[in-house]
Amino acid sequence: MATIKIHSVGHAYDLTAPIDGSDVVVFIHGWLLSRRYWQPVIDRLKPQYQCLCYDLRGFGDSQLASRHPYSCDYAPASYAQDLGILLEELNISKAWLVGHSLGGTIALLAAQQLSDRIAGVVCVNAGGGIYLKEEFERFRVTGEQIVKFRPRWLCCLPLIDLLFTRAQVASPVSREWGRQRLIDFVMADPEAALGALLDSTTETEVHRLPQVVAQLQQPVYFLAGMCDQIMEPQYVRHLASFHHLFRSGYQNVIELANCGHLAMIEQPEQVVGHLRDILAQHGSTQVQPHNH
């Protein structure tokens, strides 16, 4: 793990070895998660592509040591600006973005902000663009309660990690992931956790997404978990339909059977396979692994 200061906040990141001539693939995690969930995907992809994953401001190891004025802005566009600075600091001039859930929203906005630097986007378990007032208000109230009740002693309760192996997934994940999810859930900065939730679910933000997707000239793909109850496939398809690939008759929505909201740890092999296909289809350079 390395860190880079962005607006006075140390951002933790992992960057794999450079691959001559390959594009860099940047992974962005979702709400109350961390960069660690991308590791199964990165381990499989790094022989062909240089991979970057990082913790969003206030999550994982990118904790807020002080209340800098900028740290109070948790809108997706603000997180996209953080990413732009990170790419600049690491001298990454061309990248594909892969974003999960909230990370998908951040990836789309970053592609809009950094059109000359972002070659394409893959959204994983991410969609939306339809604002249902009562449902969103209920979701925001529930989310606020979740954020407020996250005492550190939860990590000490026996067997509680088993609950996290079953939450939001089609089939239970390993207990190791249950433990990681519990840690990230408890350790996320309260201000960032609440701010990111509230700032990303306003009517304005929800309605902004289709406009952004419609304007993007880069290729954009969506991986949808068919059993995802957080971001149901119909909402993934709705957002994807605004992109020119969808309108041109291309299949830019890829459905993952028996998959919930955490595709990268539920089905890493399938996610990597689709990423390789997408990158190859759009001419992204890759190095073929040597056969031993």
Beta strands, then each sheet from edge to edge (+ up, - down):
strand 1: 2-6
strand 2: 9-15
strand 3: 24-28
strand 4: 50-54
strand 5: 95-100
strand 6: 118-124
strand 7: 220-225
strand 8: 253-256
sheet 1: 1+ 2- 4+ 3+ 5+ 6+ 7+ 8+
end
